[in-house]
Amino acid sequence: MKTHANKILLSLFLGVLCFGLFSVNFGWAQEIEQIQKTRPGENAAENMIVPAPKNIKEAIAIYVFLGWMWLSIFVLVYILRQKIKELDRIHKLKFFSSHKS
């Protein structure tokens, strides 16, 4: 029963972590004040450089890349969990123990 509760807590933690990572606002990476200080004599709108995809294909490519990245992370975590379960099963059978009964 304790392992079931641990699995639920781990799932909730991973869910909250993933939700937090997906909902990050990417605007914090570039500070507007620093850009405005580079050329104080010109218009602030002309100085502001906003990193963004140039067209819809680039925007979709970014999201597809992020989706595949997260999918591959989840698949790798799933495979590692299965490997750990198999090792636990072998350990319970005392397969590698020197005292065979």
C-alpha positions as CSV (number, residue, x, y, z in Angstrom):
1,M,0.0,0.0,0.0
2,K,2.9,2.3,0.8
3,T,4.4,1.9,-2.7
4,H,1.0,2.7,-4.3
5,A,0.9,6.0,-2.3
6,N,4.5,6.8,-3.3
7,K,3.6,6.2,-7.0
8,I,0.6,8.6,-6.7
9,L,2.7,11.3,-5.0
10,L,5.4,10.9,-7.7
11,S,2.9,11.1,-10.4
12,L,1.4,14.3,-8.9
13,F,4.8,15.8,-8.5
14,L,5.7,15.0,-12.1
15,G,2.4,16.4,-13.3
16,V,2.9,19.7,-11.4
17,L,6.5,19.9,-12.7
18,C,5.4,19.4,-16.3
19,F,2.6,21.8,-16.0
20,G,5.0,24.4,-14.6
21,L,7.5,23.8,-17.3
22,F,4.8,24.1,-20.1
23,S,3.3,27.2,-18.7
24,V,6.6,29.2,-18.4
25,N,6.4,32.6,-19.9
26,F,9.4,33.0,-22.4
27,G,9.4,36.8,-22.1
28,W,11.7,36.8,-19.1
29,A,14.7,35.8,-21.2
30,Q,15.2,39.2,-22.6
31,E,15.1,42.4,-20.5
32,I,13.7,45.4,-22.3
33,E,15.6,47.9,-20.1
34,Q,18.9,46.6,-21.3
35,I,17.8,46.9,-24.9
36,Q,16.7,50.5,-24.4
37,K,20.0,51.4,-22.8
38,T,21.9,50.3,-25.9
39,R,20.8,53.3,-28.0
40,P,19.3,56.0,-25.8
41,G,19.0,58.6,-28.6
42,E,16.7,56.6,-30.9
43,N,13.0,55.5,-30.6
44,A,12.5,52.6,-28.1
45,A,10.2,50.8,-30.6
46,E,13.0,50.7,-33.2
47,N,15.5,49.4,-30.6
48,M,13.4,46.6,-29.2
49,I,14.4,43.2,-30.6
50,V,11.9,40.5,-29.9
51,P,13.1,36.9,-30.6
52,A,10.3,35.3,-32.4
53,P,9.8,32.9,-35.3
54,K,9.6,34.6,-38.7
55,N,6.7,32.6,-40.1
56,I,4.1,30.0,-39.1
57,K,6.3,27.1,-40.2
58,E,9.0,28.1,-37.8
59,A,6.5,28.5,-34.9
60,I,5.0,25.1,-35.6
61,A,8.5,23.6,-35.9
62,I,9.4,24.9,-32.4
63,Y,6.3,23.4,-30.8
64,V,6.8,20.1,-32.7
65,F,10.4,19.9,-31.5
66,L,9.3,20.6,-27.9
67,G,6.6,18.0,-28.1
68,W,9.0,15.3,-29.4
69,M,11.5,16.3,-26.8
70,W,8.9,15.8,-24.0
71,L,7.6,12.6,-25.5
72,S,11.1,11.2,-25.7
73,I,11.8,12.1,-22.1
74,F,8.6,10.4,-20.9
75,V,9.4,7.3,-23.0
76,L,12.9,7.1,-21.5
77,V,11.5,7.5,-18.0
78,Y,9.0,4.8,-18.7
79,I,11.7,2.4,-20.0
80,L,13.9,3.2,-16.9
81,R,10.9,2.4,-14.6
82,Q,10.4,-0.9,-16.4
83,K,14.1,-1.8,-16.0
84,I,14.0,-0.9,-12.3
85,K,10.9,-3.1,-11.8
86,E,12.6,-6.0,-13.5
87,L,15.7,-5.6,-11.4
88,D,13.6,-5.5,-8.2
89,R,11.9,-8.7,-9.3
90,I,15.2,-10.4,-10.0
91,H,16.5,-9.2,-6.6
92,K,13.4,-10.6,-4.8
93,L,14.1,-13.9,-6.5
94,K,17.7,-13.7,-5.2
95,F,19.0,-14.5,-8.7
96,F,22.4,-13.1,-8.1
97,S,22.8,-14.4,-4.5
98,S,25.6,-16.8,-3.8
99,H,23.4,-18.8,-1.5
100,K,21.0,-20.7,-3.7
101,S,18.2,-22.6,-2.0
